[in-house]
C-alpha cells in the first residue's frame, strides 16, 4: 500500500461535517451574477462554515453588495478585496490560501456565474468518506446537463472531448482534471500540491491543479447536480458537446500558458516533447475553429501568435519554479 493509499484509508468512513467546509467565490465586476449566487447560498441547507469572497479589484458596487449579504447568509462571510485584478488564477489562489488558513477541511471553489443547489453541500459531502478530490455536475444556463471534459490526454495536456458522459451504478467516474467552477478538495491534498498558480492569470490553471491532485489521490466526478450556470454564453451546439465563444484575452492566455504546463510537466518528470507539441498544435487549431465557426470572424489570430511568442520566453526562464507544497512551506517556517 502506498503512502497515498494509507492517507485515503485513514479517512474512510469519516462523517462529513458541513461546518468544516468553506465556499470560495472569485468575482469581478458582475454584481448581477454575484447577487444570484449569494441568494442561492442564503437558501443552502446545510450551509458551510465559511464563505470566502475574493474581489478582483472590482470597480462597481461589489463591496456594497457583499456587505448587504453579511447578515443574510447562514455562514461566516470573509471578504477580501484585492488591490489589482489577478485574474481567476490569482483569485482562486488567494481564496484557497484564506480558506486553508481558516482551518477548512474541505474547500469548494466556484465562479460568480453559478448558483448552488440548495442541498448541494450535502450531496458532495456524502462522497467525502471515500474521496479527497471531487467534482460535482452542473446544469447549464438553459437547465440542460452541462458536459465537462473530466479527462485529459496526459501526454498532450489537452482535454479528451469524447470521454463518456454517462455514469454506471457506482455514481462516479475517475478524472484527472479539475475545474474551479465546482472543485471540492480536501486540505490534505492542498497541503501536498500547494496553492493554485496565480501566474496563469486565466486558462489551464484548474486543469493543471486537478491533474496534480489526481497524482496524489483518487480524483472523481460524481453524478450529483450541485451547481447551475447563470450566464448565457454564445456557443456552437454539436449535439451533446458545445464549443463556447471566447475572447482575445483567452486566446492569448490559452497559448501562452501552454509554457507553464510544460514547466510543470518537466518538474514532475512526465514531459514528452512530441505529444506535448501535438497538443499545443491541436489547441491552436481548435481556437481557429472557435473564431470562424462560433464567433464568425477571422480577426484575433494575432493574440494566438503573441501567446506562443511570450510562452517561449517562459520556457527559457531557468529561475522558474512550480508552486511549493504547503506542508513543506510550513515546516520550513
C-alpha positions in Angstrom: 0.0 0.0 0.0 1.4 3.4 -1.0 1.5 6.5 1.3 -1.4 8.0 -0.7 -3.4 4.8 -0.1 -2.6 5.0 3.6 -3.8 8.6 3.8 -7.0 7.8 1.9 -7.7 4.7 4.1 -7.3 6.8 7.2 -10.3 8.9 6.1 -12.5 6.0 5.2 -15.9 6.2 7.0 -15.4 9.7 8.4 -18.7 11.5 8.7 -18.9 14.8 6.8 -19.4 18.0 8.9 -20.7 20.8 6.7 -19.2 23.4 9.1 -15.7 22.2 8.2 -16.3 23.3 4.5 -15.6 26.7 3.0 -17.1 28.0 -0.2 -14.6 30.2 -2.1 -16.1 32.6 -4.7 -14.0 34.8 -7.1 -15.8 37.8 -8.6 -15.0 40.8 -10.8 -17.5 43.5 -11.8 -20.5 41.2 -12.1 -22.8 42.1 -9.1 -25.9 40.9 -11.0 -24.4 37.4 -11.2 -22.9 37.6 -7.7 -26.2 38.5 -6.2 -27.9 35.4 -7.7 -25.1 33.2 -6.3 -25.3 34.8 -2.8 -29.1 34.4 -2.8 -28.6 30.7 -3.5 -26.1 30.4 -0.7 -28.7 32.2 1.5 -31.0 29.2 0.9 -28.4 26.5 1.4 -29.3 23.6 3.8 -26.9 22.6 5.1 -24.6 25.6 4.9 -20.8 25.7 5.1 -18.8 27.0 8.0 -17.3 29.9 5.9 -17.9 31.8 2.7 -14.8 33.5 1.3 -15.4 36.1 -1.4 -12.3 37.3 -3.3 -13.0 40.5 -5.2 -10.5 41.0 -8.0 -10.4 44.8 -7.6 -13.9 45.4 -8.9 -14.8 49.0 -9.9 -18.6 48.6 -9.5 -20.7 48.2 -6.3 -19.3 44.7 -5.4 -18.3 45.7 -1.9 -21.7 47.1 -1.1 -23.5 44.0 -2.5 -21.3 41.7 -0.5 -21.8 43.6 2.8 -25.6 43.6 2.2 -25.5 39.8 2.5 -23.3 39.6 5.6 -26.2 39.1 7.9 -28.3 37.2 5.4 -26.1 34.2 4.6 -26.2 31.3 7.1 -22.4 31.2 7.4 -19.4 33.4 8.4 -18.6 35.7 5.5 -15.0 36.6 4.8 -14.5 39.3 2.2 -11.1 40.1 0.6 -10.8 42.9 -2.0 -7.5 42.7 -3.9 -5.7 45.8 -5.0 -5.3 44.6 -8.6 -7.1 42.2 -10.9 -5.1 39.0 -10.6 -7.5 37.0 -12.9 -9.3 33.9 -12.0 -6.0 32.1 -11.2 -4.8 34.7 -8.8 -8.3 35.0 -7.2 -8.6 31.3 -6.6 -5.0 31.1 -5.3 -5.8 33.8 -2.7 -9.2 32.2 -1.9 -7.6 28.8 -1.3 -5.0 30.4 0.9 -7.6 32.2 3.0 -9.7 29.1 3.3 -6.7 26.9 4.2 -5.6 29.4 6.9 -9.1 29.4 8.3 -8.6 25.7 9.0 -11.1 24.5 6.4 -11.2 20.7 5.9 -13.0 21.0 2.6 -12.7 23.8 0.1 -15.4 24.3 -2.6 -14.4 26.7 -5.4 -16.8 28.5 -7.7 -17.0 31.4 -10.1 -19.7 34.1 -9.6 -21.7 33.0 -12.6 -23.3 29.9 -10.9 -26.0 29.2 -8.3 -25.7 26.5 -5.7 -28.3 23.8 -5.5 -30.0 24.0 -2.1 -28.7 20.7 -0.7 -25.6 20.7 -2.9 -23.2 20.6 0.0 -24.9 17.5 1.4 -24.7 15.9 -2.0 -21.0 16.5 -2.2 -20.4 15.6 1.5 -21.7 12.1 1.1 -18.7 11.3 -1.1 -16.1 12.6 1.3 -15.6 9.4 3.3 -14.2 7.8 0.0 -12.5 10.6 -2.0 -10.4 13.7 -1.4 -10.8 15.4 -4.8 -14.3 15.6 -6.1 -16.1 17.4 -8.9 -19.9 17.6 -9.0 -22.1 18.2 -12.0 -23.7 21.4 -13.3 -26.9 22.4 -15.0 -26.3 24.7 -18.0 -27.9 28.1 -18.3 -31.0 26.6 -20.1 -31.4 23.8 -17.5 -29.8 21.1 -19.6 -27.0 18.9 -18.4 -23.7 20.6 -18.8 -20.9 18.4 -20.2 -17.5 18.9 -18.8 -14.4 17.3 -20.1 -13.2 15.5 -17.0 -10.3 13.5 -18.6 -7.1 14.9 -20.2 -4.8 13.1 -22.5 -1.8 13.4 -20.2 1.0 13.3 -22.7 -0.6 16.1 -24.8 -2.1 18.1 -21.8 -5.4 18.6 -23.5 -9.0 17.6 -22.6 -10.5 14.5 -24.1 -13.7 15.7 -25.8 -15.2 12.2 -26.2 -14.9 10.9 -22.6 -18.1 9.1 -21.8 -20.9 11.3 -20.4 -22.9 8.5 -18.8 -22.4 7.1 -15.3 -22.8 3.5 -14.1 -24.3 2.3 -10.9 -21.3 3.4 -8.9 -22.3 7.0 -9.4 -18.7 8.3 -10.1 -16.0 8.2 -12.7 -12.3 8.6 -12.4 -11.0 12.0 -13.5 -7.5 13.5 -13.9 -8.5 17.1 -14.5 -10.2 19.9 -12.5 -12.5 22.9 -12.8 -12.6 25.8 -10.5 -16.3 26.0 -11.2 -17.1 23.5 -8.6 -13.9 21.8 -7.5 -14.3 20.3 -4.0 -11.0 19.4 -2.5 -9.6 18.4 0.9 -7.0 20.4 2.7 -4.6 17.4 2.9 -4.4 17.5 -0.9 -3.9 21.2 -1.0 -1.1 20.8 1.5 0.7 18.4 -0.8 0.3 20.2 -4.1 0.3 23.8 -2.9 -2.0 26.7 -3.9 -3.2 27.2 -7.5 -0.6 29.0 -9.5 -1.6 32.7 -10.0 0.9 33.2 -12.8 -1.6 31.6 -15.2 -4.0 34.6 -14.8 -6.7 32.6 -16.7 -6.9 29.3 -18.5 -5.3 25.8 -17.9 -4.8 26.6 -14.2 -7.7 24.5 -13.0 -7.0 21.6 -15.4 -3.4 21.5 -14.1 -4.5 21.8 -10.5 -6.9 18.9 -10.8 -4.3 16.9 -12.6 -1.8 17.5 -9.8 -4.4 16.4 -7.3 -5.1 13.2 -9.2 -1.4 12.3 -8.8 -1.9 12.4 -5.0 -5.3 10.8 -4.6 -8.1 9.1 -6.5 -10.0 12.0 -8.1 -13.6 11.6 -9.3 -16.5 13.3 -10.9 -19.7 12.3 -9.2 -23.3 12.0 -10.6 -24.6 14.8 -8.4 -26.0 18.1 -9.8 -24.9 20.7 -7.3 -24.5 23.9 -9.4 -26.4 25.8 -12.0 -24.7 28.1 -14.5 -26.4 31.5 -14.7 -24.6 33.2 -17.6 -25.6 32.5 -21.2 -22.6 32.1 -23.5 -22.7 32.1 -27.3 -21.8 28.6 -28.4 -21.8 26.1 -31.2 -24.1 23.2 -30.5 -22.5 19.9 -31.6 -25.1 17.6 -30.0 -24.0 16.5 -26.6 -20.9 18.7 -26.9 -20.7 22.5 -27.2 -17.9 24.9 -28.2 -18.2 28.3 -26.4 -17.3 31.7 -27.7 -14.1 33.2 -26.4 -12.2 36.5 -26.2 -8.9 37.9 -27.3 -7.6 37.7 -23.8 -8.5 34.0 -23.6 -6.9 33.4 -26.9 -3.6 34.9 -25.7 -3.5 33.0 -22.4 -4.6 29.7 -23.8 -1.5 29.7 -25.9 1.0 31.4 -23.6 0.1 29.2 -20.6 1.0 26.0 -22.5 4.5 27.1 -21.5 3.5 26.8 -17.8 2.0 23.4 -18.4 5.3 22.3 -20.0 7.2 23.7 -17.0 5.1 21.6 -14.6 5.3 18.5 -16.7 9.1 18.8 -16.7 9.1 19.4 -12.9 7.3 16.1 -12.3 9.2 14.2 -15.0 6.4 13.4 -17.4 7.2 15.8 -20.2 7.3 14.2 -23.7 8.2 16.8 -26.4 6.4 15.3 -29.4 3.0 14.5 -27.8 3.0 17.8 -25.9 3.8 19.8 -29.1 1.0 18.0 -30.8 -1.3 19.1 -28.0 -0.3 22.7 -28.5 -0.9 22.4 -32.2 -4.4 20.9 -31.7 -5.1 23.7 -29.2 -4.2 26.3 -31.8 -6.4 24.7 -34.5 -9.3 24.4 -32.0 -9.0 28.2 -31.4 -9.1 28.9 -35.1 -12.2 26.8 -35.4 -13.7 28.7 -32.5 -13.0 32.0 -34.2 -14.5 31.1 -37.6 -17.5 28.8 -36.6 -18.6 30.2 -33.2 -17.6 33.8 -33.3 -17.8 34.1 -37.1 -14.8 36.2 -37.6 -11.2 35.8 -38.8 -9.5 38.6 -36.7 -8.0 37.5 -33.4 -5.3 35.1 -34.6 -2.6 37.7 -33.7 -3.4 37.0 -30.0 -2.7 33.3 -30.5 0.7 34.0 -32.0 1.5 36.6 -29.3 0.7 34.0 -26.7 3.1 31.5 -28.3 5.8 34.1 -28.5 5.5 35.0 -24.8 5.3 31.4 -23.9 8.8 30.8 -25.4 10.2 33.3 -23.0 8.7 31.4 -20.1 10.1 28.1 -21.3 13.6 29.7 -21.4 13.3 31.0 -17.8 15.8 28.9 -15.8 14.7 30.6 -12.5 11.1 29.4 -12.8 9.8 27.1 -10.0 6.4 25.4 -9.5 4.2 26.4 -6.6 5.6 24.8 -3.4 3.7 22.3 -1.3 2.1 24.0 1.7 3.3 21.3 4.1 6.9 21.9 3.0 6.5 25.7 3.3 5.0 25.3 6.8 7.8 23.0 8.0 10.4 25.5 6.7 8.8 28.3 8.6 
